[in-house]
Amino acid sequence: MRLPNAQQWTMLVLLLVCSALVLYPLGFLITESLNTGDPQAFPPEEYGLSNYFNLYEDVRIITNTLLVACISTVLAVLFGFIQAWILTRTAIPGRERLERLMELPYYMTPLIGALAWGVLLGPKTGLINQLWRSMGFESDLFDIYTPWGIAWVMALFEGTVAFVMISASMKSMDPSLEESSRVLGASKLRTMLKITLPLVTPGVLSATIFVFAEMLGSFAAAFVLGIPGRFYVVTTSIWQAALSWPPDYGRAAAMGLSLFGAMVISLGAARLIMRHGSYATITGKAFRPRPMDVGLMKWPLLGIAWGYILFAVILPLCALTLTSFQTFATVIIPQMKFTLANYETALQMGSLGPAFINSMILGVSVATIGVPIIGILAWIIYRSNMPMRGPMEYIIMVPAAVPRLVFGLGLLWAWINIPIPIYGTLWLLGIAYFTVFMPLGLRTMAGVVLQVDKSLEECARVCGAGWGYQMRTVTLPLLRPGLIAAWLLIFISSVRELGASVFLMGPHSKVIAPSIVNSWLTASSELSAAMALIQTVMVFVAVAIMFRVARRVGGAHE
């Protein structure tokens, strides 16, 4: 038998390390889900399946979760696909600027979006409903505290994730295919449906799978908008179980793991669809992506693009701004009382500055170190002949299927039982963020990897290039759109992460999202709005600085 070479050793080490990062805390979750004795004892004193048998009592909660997840996934993918097609395949005015603006909803945490839309459309007290009633109407115009309201907010702030994933695939598609369709007499709409959509199927499927998993484990929107309306999903029920006395960790773990079945089914369906088609559009023939001239249709398309920005960014930020400067949020001018006290209180909180700095350090570190590793993992899973590469995809997707609130509990138990003093430090939060965001990076990279023709790598090997040289000079440069998209998504996800952070941060490793949650729970919505705006402005400034630095570094290399 031949000894493994450097390529095989690299693949094997990556697979083992990433599998351990996922399976080790998952083992603790499974163990706790079987705990039928003292919930605070670990290892459990008694084992059984009663936590799973009792799930039938939570059928309504699981049904609520699936309902909201399905509605919000359809809306988010629809938003993302339409925006990606408009901004990457059509020549509308200012599309480069709009493409940058499309990233803004993701900079704002779902918690901030939920707070903003609660301020806008809350029954009786919502700004829009107040304005509606001031016009003489007796009933509210909208009620955001409903399943449709929760799904709307979740879709708005995850639609940008679908946009980034799908647009990365569209940017890698040869425009001559669409041009051929147009030459043969097909309309623009028919070309989009018959040519563009089938060719970007990997990106659309990847976005659908990841967004659906994100919706299943969404906590912030369901917490802010579901609790007032007494609409409970799995994550809010888990939160209640963990905070009850005695804490019912076994039920929480069982409910979280029950969502894994839905993830396995969706991932299996996607693999089956992609297995029976060829989606390679990047070949040895050079091409330059070119947008289509849509004539007068550019103005309606421009309106659609700006409409998403209006509902996802402008309206929420305006509502938060107005609320943050008032003693009581209202749009009735005679009742308005403005103050700076909310900002003074927020800035005087000693934990806000260190929390933001810690979040930025974690975001840059996890994205910079993790993206190259995830890029190689994507190549191993979708292009190599390594054994177990299929099951490896399911293993990496586990953190996406299990709500981060629950996976955070598993990480807590796992790392407390390791004799390494990293609990309560940024090291543990960094490991946790990389673990829970591996699915995001993998799904972002999957569509682009499948579009790169194998012949390009084969040519490099025929010319004598080793595996490492081929990855560095051929594969990774071709995957640049996916790598950039993955870095941006992982960075922003790390900055706004809430679920895993709640259980893992310590006194000297506080991060920004849980700080805003604590403010919302213990103080007024006006103070929470001020904190949310401070965080949003800080993130916008930090991202703008990083883009400027990246452009300068890129220019220096050129």
Phi, psi and omega per residue, in radians:
M1 nan 2.390 3.122
R2 -1.422 2.494 3.075
L3 -1.240 2.585 3.109
P4 -1.077 2.492 3.092
N5 -1.512 -3.089 -3.081
A6 -1.065 -0.684 3.129
Q7 -1.072 -0.823 -3.101
Q8 -1.171 -0.646 3.100
W9 -1.126 -0.752 3.131
T10 -1.060 -0.818 3.132
M11 -1.082 -0.768 -3.079
L12 -1.123 -0.763 -3.136
V13 -1.111 -0.771 3.131
L14 -1.070 -0.787 -3.133
L15 -1.086 -0.758 -3.110
L16 -1.164 -0.777 -3.109
V17 -1.132 -0.837 -3.118
C18 -1.166 -0.628 3.078
S19 -1.124 -0.719 3.141
A20 -1.139 -0.695 -3.140
L21 -1.058 -0.543 -3.116
V22 -1.588 -0.828 -2.989
L23 -1.304 -0.528 -3.118
Y24 -1.104 -0.944 3.073
P25 -1.169 -0.518 3.102
L26 -1.101 -0.651 3.083
G27 -1.050 -0.695 3.092
F28 -1.169 -0.651 3.101
L29 -1.099 -0.797 -3.138
I30 -1.094 -0.742 3.124
T31 -1.053 -0.776 -3.132
E32 -1.190 -0.564 3.115
S33 -1.165 -0.351 3.114
L34 -1.659 0.070 -3.108
N35 -1.373 2.016 3.115
T36 -1.970 0.094 3.130
G37 -1.807 -2.379 3.138
D38 -1.134 2.062 -3.080
P39 -1.162 -0.312 -3.114
Q40 -1.693 0.037 3.133
A41 -1.667 2.302 3.058
F42 -2.478 2.206 0.045
P43 -1.202 2.777 -3.069
P44 -1.038 2.565 3.086
E45 -1.467 -0.467 3.130
E46 -2.367 2.478 -3.138
Y47 -2.061 2.619 3.097
G48 -3.135 3.098 -3.120
L49 -1.881 0.248 -3.048
S50 -1.109 -0.559 3.113
N51 -1.097 -0.610 3.108
Y52 -1.376 -0.674 3.118
F53 -1.122 -0.523 -3.118
N54 -1.406 -0.013 3.134
L55 -1.154 -0.390 3.131
Y56 -1.085 -0.404 3.081
E57 -1.254 -0.329 -3.105
D58 -1.838 0.384 -3.125
V59 -1.030 -0.692 -3.133
R60 -1.104 -0.706 -3.139
I61 -1.170 -0.752 3.124
I62 -1.143 -0.683 3.087
T63 -1.104 -0.739 3.081
N64 -1.031 -0.734 -3.123
T65 -1.101 -0.828 -3.132
L66 -1.138 -0.658 3.130
L67 -1.082 -0.893 -3.114
V68 -1.142 -0.709 -3.120
A69 -1.108 -0.745 -3.119
C70 -1.173 -0.813 -3.127
I71 -1.073 -0.837 -3.082
S72 -1.196 -0.580 3.110
T73 -1.158 -0.790 3.119
V74 -1.049 -0.801 -3.138
L75 -1.135 -0.763 -3.090
A76 -1.134 -0.780 3.141
V77 -1.180 -0.650 3.077
L78 -1.103 -0.818 3.078
F79 -1.016 -0.830 -3.072
G80 -1.128 -0.731 -3.112
F81 -1.190 -0.802 -3.123
I82 -1.080 -0.793 -3.138
Q83 -1.151 -0.695 3.130
A84 -1.122 -0.736 -3.137
W85 -1.155 -0.747 -3.125
I86 -1.110 -0.776 -2.971
L87 -1.547 -0.244 3.123
T88 -1.979 -0.362 -3.030
R89 -2.049 -0.121 -3.131
T90 -2.141 2.674 -3.115
A91 -1.695 1.342 3.076
I92 -1.715 2.711 -3.120
P93 -1.107 2.353 3.057
G94 1.169 0.516 -3.065
R95 -1.199 -0.513 3.104
E96 -1.126 -0.738 3.109
R97 -1.174 -0.707 3.115
L98 -1.105 -0.620 3.123
E99 -1.110 -0.641 3.061
R100 -1.201 -0.695 -3.141
L101 -1.161 -0.450 3.138
M102 -1.121 -0.343 3.129
E103 -1.428 -0.254 -3.047
L104 -1.074 -0.731 -3.139
P105 -1.004 -0.515 -3.118
Y106 -1.346 -0.402 3.079
Y107 -1.202 -0.508 3.122
M108 -1.518 2.227 -3.107
T109 -1.157 2.676 3.037
P110 -0.988 -0.518 3.079
L111 -1.066 -0.780 3.125
I112 -1.125 -0.748 3.101
G113 -1.070 -0.721 3.138
A114 -1.159 -0.733 3.092
L115 -1.062 -0.751 -3.103
A116 -1.131 -0.795 -3.117
W117 -1.286 -0.443 2.983
G118 -1.141 -0.683 3.081
V119 -1.164 -0.620 -3.098
L120 -1.345 -0.793 -2.947
L121 -2.136 0.312 3.065
G122 -1.130 2.505 3.140
P123 -1.022 2.301 3.082
K124 1.191 -0.864 -3.060
T125 -1.595 -0.205 3.139
G126 -1.092 2.478 -3.064
L127 -1.043 -0.775 3.141
I128 -1.186 -0.692 3.111
N129 -1.185 -0.612 3.049
Q130 -1.089 -0.776 3.126
L131 -1.101 -0.699 3.122
W132 -1.093 -0.777 -3.138
R133 -1.200 -0.562 3.131
S134 -1.173 -0.290 3.110
M135 -1.519 0.051 3.052
G136 1.867 -0.037 3.131
F137 -1.453 2.553 -3.064
E138 -1.596 -0.566 -3.088
S139 -1.747 2.861 3.104
D140 -1.273 2.609 3.087
L141 -1.310 -0.759 3.123
F142 -2.411 2.730 3.000
D143 -2.231 1.898 -3.076
I144 -1.331 -0.283 -3.103
Y145 -1.492 0.949 3.124
T146 -2.371 2.917 3.087
P147 -0.993 -0.690 3.129
W148 -1.185 -0.614 3.088
G149 -1.164 -0.753 3.094
I150 -1.090 -0.781 3.140
A151 -1.111 -0.660 3.134
W152 -1.081 -0.826 -3.132
V153 -1.152 -0.769 3.130
M154 -1.075 -0.718 -3.121
A155 -1.180 -0.689 3.134
L156 -1.033 -0.730 -3.014
F157 -1.653 -0.085 2.974
E158 -1.883 -0.203 3.090
G159 -1.061 -0.549 3.111
T160 -1.202 -0.494 3.043
V161 -1.142 -0.812 3.087
A162 -1.068 -0.671 3.115
F163 -1.052 -0.829 -3.112
V164 -1.098 -0.749 -3.118
M165 -1.169 -0.795 -3.081
I166 -1.273 -0.676 -3.139
S167 -1.155 -0.547 3.081
A168 -1.082 -0.664 3.092
S169 -1.243 -0.697 -3.130
M170 -1.162 -0.604 3.113
K171 -1.192 -0.399 -3.113
S172 -1.656 0.143 -3.075
M173 -1.706 2.350 -3.133
D174 -1.170 2.073 -3.107
P175 -1.212 -0.269 3.140
S176 -1.112 -0.425 3.119
L177 -1.175 -0.749 3.090
E178 -1.213 -0.660 3.129
E179 -1.111 -0.660 3.098
S180 -1.098 -0.714 3.109
S181 -1.088 -0.731 3.136
R182 -1.170 -0.658 3.117
V183 -1.105 -0.608 -3.136
L184 -1.392 0.045 3.003
G185 1.803 0.055 -3.136
A186 -1.313 2.524 3.098
S187 -1.288 2.958 3.133
K188 -1.104 -0.723 3.139
L189 -1.149 -0.750 3.133
R190 -1.148 -0.642 3.098
T191 -1.101 -0.729 3.131
M192 -1.108 -0.734 -3.076
L193 -1.321 -0.629 -3.026
K194 -1.675 -0.414 -3.080
I195 -1.993 -1.004 -3.038
T196 -1.119 -0.913 -3.071
L197 -1.048 -0.840 3.114
P198 -1.065 -0.634 -3.087
L199 -1.284 -0.428 3.106
V200 -1.764 0.341 3.122
T201 -0.957 -0.753 3.103
P202 -1.001 -0.768 3.131
G203 -1.143 -0.707 3.136
V204 -1.151 -0.762 3.116
L205 -1.121 -0.742 3.117
S206 -1.063 -0.770 3.117
A207 -1.110 -0.736 -3.122
T208 -1.097 -0.794 -3.115
I209 -1.098 -0.857 -3.083
F210 -1.180 -0.750 -3.126
V211 -1.108 -0.721 3.113
F212 -1.057 -0.757 3.099
A213 -1.116 -0.695 3.097
E214 -1.094 -0.701 -3.124
M215 -1.170 -0.663 3.114
L216 -1.049 -0.669 -3.084
G217 -1.737 0.204 -3.121
S218 -1.166 2.372 -3.087
F219 -2.082 -0.785 -2.966
A220 -1.075 -0.926 -3.099
A221 -1.124 -0.743 3.128
A222 -1.153 -0.548 -3.134
F223 -1.269 -0.856 -3.072
V224 -1.251 -0.699 -3.031
L225 -1.746 -0.373 -3.099
G226 -1.521 -0.669 -3.095
I227 -1.069 -0.821 3.111
P228 -1.065 -0.575 3.133
G229 -1.581 0.121 -3.123
R230 0.949 0.685 3.079
F231 -1.955 1.933 -3.017
Y232 -1.880 2.435 3.022
V233 -2.068 -3.106 -3.041
V234 -1.052 -0.777 -3.047
T235 -1.159 -0.727 3.119
T236 -1.215 -0.564 3.060
S237 -1.185 -0.660 3.078
I238 -1.113 -0.732 3.111
W239 -1.033 -0.758 3.122
Q240 -1.146 -0.707 -3.134
A241 -1.137 -0.651 -3.121
A242 -1.263 -0.505 -3.102
L243 -1.653 -0.117 3.130
S244 -1.250 2.934 3.086
W245 -2.225 2.119 -0.049
P246 -1.267 2.643 -3.113
P247 -1.108 2.332 -3.115
D248 -1.688 1.232 -3.106
Y249 -1.132 -0.593 -3.130
G250 -1.093 -0.794 3.098
R251 -1.124 -0.722 3.132
A252 -1.061 -0.786 3.141
A253 -1.146 -0.714 -3.132
A254 -1.138 -0.726 3.125
M255 -1.135 -0.706 3.129
G256 -1.149 -0.750 -3.123
L257 -1.222 -0.404 3.137
S258 -1.136 -0.418 3.129
L259 -1.321 -0.238 -3.111
F260 -1.111 -0.540 3.131
G261 -1.062 -0.736 3.114
A262 -1.104 -0.637 3.136
M263 -1.196 -0.711 3.137
V264 -1.090 -0.736 -3.133
I265 -1.117 -0.813 -3.115
S266 -1.156 -0.706 3.135
L267 -1.165 -0.702 3.105
G268 -1.115 -0.697 3.106
A269 -1.113 -0.708 3.133
A270 -1.137 -0.740 3.120
R271 -1.115 -0.648 3.139
L272 -1.145 -0.728 3.138
I273 -1.141 -0.805 -3.087
M274 -1.250 -0.413 -3.135
R275 -1.207 -0.471 -3.065
H276 -1.747 0.374 3.100
G277 -2.542 2.839 3.068
S278 -2.008 2.201 -3.046
Y279 -2.144 0.275 -3.128
A280 -1.268 2.085 3.101
T281 -2.136 -0.157 3.072
I282 -1.748 1.873 -3.086
T283 -2.135 -2.943 -3.134
G284 -1.282 -0.185 3.127
K285 -1.473 2.197 -3.087
A286 -1.238 2.583 3.046
F287 -2.704 2.804 3.088
R288 -2.238 2.083 3.140
P289 -0.987 2.316 -3.128
R290 -2.293 2.290 3.114
P291 -1.284 2.673 3.134
M292 -1.472 2.551 3.013
D293 -1.483 1.984 -3.060
V294 -1.792 0.148 3.060
G295 1.140 -2.387 -3.111
L296 -1.215 -0.264 3.112
M297 -1.166 -0.205 -3.116
K298 -1.110 -0.517 -3.111
W299 -1.285 -0.820 3.020
P300 -1.053 -0.681 3.117
L301 -1.132 -0.669 3.085
L302 -1.101 -0.683 3.098
G303 -1.109 -0.694 3.111
I304 -1.114 -0.774 -3.136
A305 -1.076 -0.776 3.129
W306 -1.240 -0.477 3.113
G307 -1.085 -0.715 3.102
Y308 -1.111 -0.765 3.127
I309 -1.075 -0.645 -3.140
L310 -1.071 -0.876 -3.061
F311 -1.352 -0.507 -3.071
A312 -1.595 -0.411 -3.036
V313 -2.205 -1.012 -2.946
I314 -1.144 -0.917 -3.134
L315 -1.065 -0.852 3.118
P316 -1.038 -0.737 -3.128
L317 -1.175 -0.681 3.093
C318 -1.105 -0.720 3.135
A319 -1.136 -0.752 3.128
L320 -1.145 -0.702 -3.137
T321 -1.097 -0.827 3.130
L322 -1.084 -0.730 -3.130
T323 -1.154 -0.692 -3.041
S324 -1.190 -0.367 -3.116
F325 -1.723 0.152 -3.095
Q326 -2.049 2.700 3.006
T327 -1.362 -0.508 3.041
F328 -2.530 2.188 -3.022
A329 -1.185 2.157 3.097
T330 -2.776 2.719 3.038
V331 -1.895 0.007 3.087
I332 -1.369 1.912 -2.977
I333 -0.973 -0.770 -3.132
P334 -1.096 -0.397 -3.089
Q335 -1.638 -0.062 -3.072
M336 -1.283 2.318 3.038
K337 -2.307 1.939 -3.042
F338 -1.628 2.613 -3.118
T339 -2.752 2.733 3.033
L340 -1.812 0.115 -3.052
A341 -1.087 -0.599 -3.125
N342 -1.108 -0.731 3.117
Y343 -1.239 -0.656 3.102
E344 -1.082 -0.733 3.120
T345 -1.138 -0.760 -3.116
A346 -1.118 -0.753 -3.102
L347 -1.276 -0.407 3.108
Q348 -1.439 -0.179 3.096
M349 -1.255 2.042 -3.017
G350 -1.137 -0.343 -3.061
S351 -1.545 -0.202 -3.021
L352 -1.209 -0.821 -3.123
G353 -1.082 -0.945 3.091
P354 -1.034 -0.605 3.136
A355 -1.122 -0.720 3.131
F356 -1.191 -0.747 3.128
I357 -1.064 -0.761 3.110
N358 -1.076 -0.711 3.133
S359 -1.112 -0.709 3.126
M360 -1.159 -0.745 3.112
I361 -1.057 -0.788 3.140
L362 -1.131 -0.750 -3.123
G363 -1.057 -0.853 -3.126
V364 -1.147 -0.768 -3.074
S365 -1.165 -0.849 -3.090
V366 -1.131 -0.729 -3.135
A367 -1.181 -0.768 -3.069
T368 -1.198 -0.726 -3.137
I369 -1.393 -0.650 -3.006
G370 -1.372 -0.600 -3.040
V371 -1.091 -0.825 3.080
P372 -1.039 -0.667 3.116
I373 -1.127 -0.765 -3.134
I374 -1.172 -0.630 3.084
G375 -1.052 -0.751 3.102
I376 -1.173 -0.675 3.096
L377 -1.068 -0.746 3.118
A378 -1.068 -0.713 3.110
W379 -1.136 -0.723 3.128
I380 -1.059 -0.784 -3.038
I381 -1.243 -0.712 -2.988
Y382 -1.785 -0.205 -3.065
R383 -2.243 -0.368 -3.058
S384 -1.574 3.057 3.087
N385 -1.901 0.359 -3.130
M386 -1.081 2.401 3.041
P387 -1.092 2.631 3.076
M388 1.183 0.257 -3.132
R389 -1.207 -0.536 3.089
G390 -1.148 -0.957 3.082
P391 -1.046 -0.472 3.140
M392 -1.080 -0.626 3.117
E393 -1.097 -0.723 3.115
Y394 -1.130 -0.672 -3.135
I395 -1.112 -0.801 -3.115
I396 -1.132 -0.538 -3.103
M397 -1.404 -0.109 -3.118
V398 -0.998 -0.824 -3.138
P399 -1.046 -0.443 3.101
A400 -1.331 -0.522 -3.112
A401 -1.413 -0.538 3.136
V402 -1.626 2.227 3.123
P403 -0.922 2.431 -3.076
R404 -1.099 -0.478 3.081
L405 -1.049 -0.712 3.125
V406 -1.355 -0.759 3.141
F407 -1.103 -0.540 3.052
G408 -1.081 -0.665 3.065
L409 -1.094 -0.747 3.108
G410 -1.078 -0.742 3.104
L411 -1.121 -0.660 3.113
L412 -1.069 -0.907 -3.137
W413 -1.111 -0.677 -3.082
A414 -1.118 -0.849 -3.018
W415 -1.446 -0.358 3.026
I416 -1.175 -0.563 -3.096
N417 -1.523 0.067 3.039
I418 -1.729 2.257 -3.091
P419 -1.316 0.869 3.071
I420 -2.166 2.126 -3.014
P421 -1.359 1.197 3.108
I422 -2.014 -0.029 3.113
Y423 -1.163 2.370 -3.119
G424 1.411 0.228 3.132
T425 -2.058 2.934 3.098
L426 -1.190 -0.422 3.113
W427 -1.056 -0.801 -3.140
L428 -1.158 -0.715 3.104
L429 -1.106 -0.678 3.102
G430 -1.102 -0.778 3.093
I431 -1.088 -0.741 -3.135
A432 -1.125 -0.766 -3.134
Y433 -1.100 -0.775 3.122
F434 -1.054 -0.701 -3.117
T435 -1.137 -0.822 -3.048
V436 -1.365 -0.317 -3.132
F437 -1.787 0.039 3.008
M438 -1.017 -0.723 3.087
P439 -1.050 -0.679 3.116
L440 -1.072 -0.828 3.113
G441 -1.127 -0.714 -3.111
L442 -1.152 -0.766 -3.127
R443 -1.179 -0.595 3.096
T444 -1.165 -0.677 -3.082
M445 -1.414 -0.426 -2.997
A446 -1.027 -0.859 -3.096
G447 -1.077 -0.652 -3.121
V448 -1.283 -0.682 3.125
V449 -1.054 -0.741 -3.114
L450 -1.209 -0.294 -3.135
Q451 -1.550 -0.228 -3.141
V452 -1.460 2.096 -3.117
D453 -1.157 2.353 -3.130
K454 -1.086 -0.420 -3.085
S455 -1.086 -0.500 3.135
L456 -1.152 -0.744 3.099
E457 -1.244 -0.616 3.113
E458 -1.123 -0.658 3.091
C459 -1.083 -0.704 3.123
A460 -1.115 -0.699 3.140
R461 -1.224 -0.648 3.109
V462 -1.101 -0.585 3.127
C463 -1.391 0.059 3.045
G464 1.706 0.118 -3.136
A465 -1.283 2.362 3.024
G466 -1.298 3.022 -3.081
W467 -1.097 -0.781 -3.141
G468 -1.102 -0.764 -3.138
Y469 -1.160 -0.676 3.108
Q470 -1.108 -0.760 3.124
M471 -1.099 -0.703 -3.051
R472 -1.312 -0.586 -3.009
T473 -1.842 -0.341 -3.076
V474 -2.073 -1.053 -2.974
T475 -1.185 -0.973 -3.073
L476 -1.098 -0.709 3.055
P477 -1.058 -0.639 3.112
L478 -1.221 -0.444 3.136
L479 -1.569 0.191 -3.035
R480 -0.973 -0.771 3.110
P481 -1.005 -0.743 3.114
G482 -1.194 -0.657 3.125
L483 -1.128 -0.757 3.127
I484 -1.127 -0.767 3.125
A485 -1.087 -0.733 -3.136
A486 -1.144 -0.699 3.140
W487 -1.092 -0.798 -3.106
L488 -1.110 -0.786 -3.108
L489 -1.138 -0.739 -3.122
I490 -1.199 -0.685 3.109
F491 -1.054 -0.881 -3.083
I492 -1.190 -0.671 3.106
S493 -1.073 -0.671 3.130
S494 -1.165 -0.694 -3.132
V495 -1.153 -0.616 -3.045
R496 -1.767 0.105 -3.062
E497 -1.080 2.368 -3.093
L498 -2.142 -0.888 -2.970
G499 -1.006 -0.979 -3.111
A500 -1.222 -0.521 -3.068
S501 -1.193 -0.525 -3.049
V502 -1.010 -0.691 -3.052
F503 -1.642 -0.284 -2.970
L504 -1.880 -0.307 -3.107
M505 -1.363 2.619 3.134
G506 -2.026 -3.052 -3.114
P507 -1.041 -0.546 -3.103
H508 -1.887 0.239 3.124
S509 -2.383 0.771 3.135
K510 -1.287 2.563 3.089
V511 -2.162 2.980 -2.838
I512 -1.334 -0.723 -3.011
A513 -1.096 -0.844 3.101
P514 -1.081 -0.492 3.103
S515 -1.117 -0.683 3.109
I516 -1.205 -0.669 3.099
V517 -1.063 -0.790 3.122
N518 -1.060 -0.655 3.102
S519 -1.137 -0.745 -3.118
W520 -1.148 -0.618 -3.121
L521 -1.302 -0.590 -2.986
T522 -1.884 -0.247 -3.073
A523 -2.211 -2.810 -3.082
S524 -1.572 2.862 3.079
S525 -1.191 -0.489 3.120
E526 -1.157 -0.728 3.083
L527 -1.178 -0.696 3.102
S528 -1.091 -0.669 3.105
A529 -1.110 -0.704 3.110
A530 -1.113 -0.766 3.125
M531 -1.129 -0.707 -3.139
A532 -1.110 -0.707 3.124
L533 -1.177 -0.698 3.104
I534 -1.062 -0.778 3.127
Q535 -1.115 -0.745 -3.119
T536 -1.110 -0.773 3.118
V537 -1.095 -0.743 3.130
M538 -1.073 -0.747 3.137
V539 -1.149 -0.763 3.110
F540 -1.009 -0.795 -3.129
V541 -1.119 -0.770 -3.127
A542 -1.103 -0.740 3.139
V543 -1.156 -0.718 3.114
A544 -1.071 -0.728 3.115
I545 -1.106 -0.727 -3.122
M546 -1.175 -0.652 3.080
F547 -1.112 -0.715 3.131
R548 -1.129 -0.756 3.112
V549 -1.104 -0.728 -3.135
A550 -1.099 -0.703 3.122
R551 -1.138 -0.699 3.130
R552 -1.161 -0.723 3.115
V553 -1.130 -0.731 3.102
G554 -1.087 -0.708 3.103
G555 -1.150 -0.637 3.124
A556 -1.153 -0.684 3.131
H557 -1.177 -0.626 3.131
E558 -1.199 nan nan
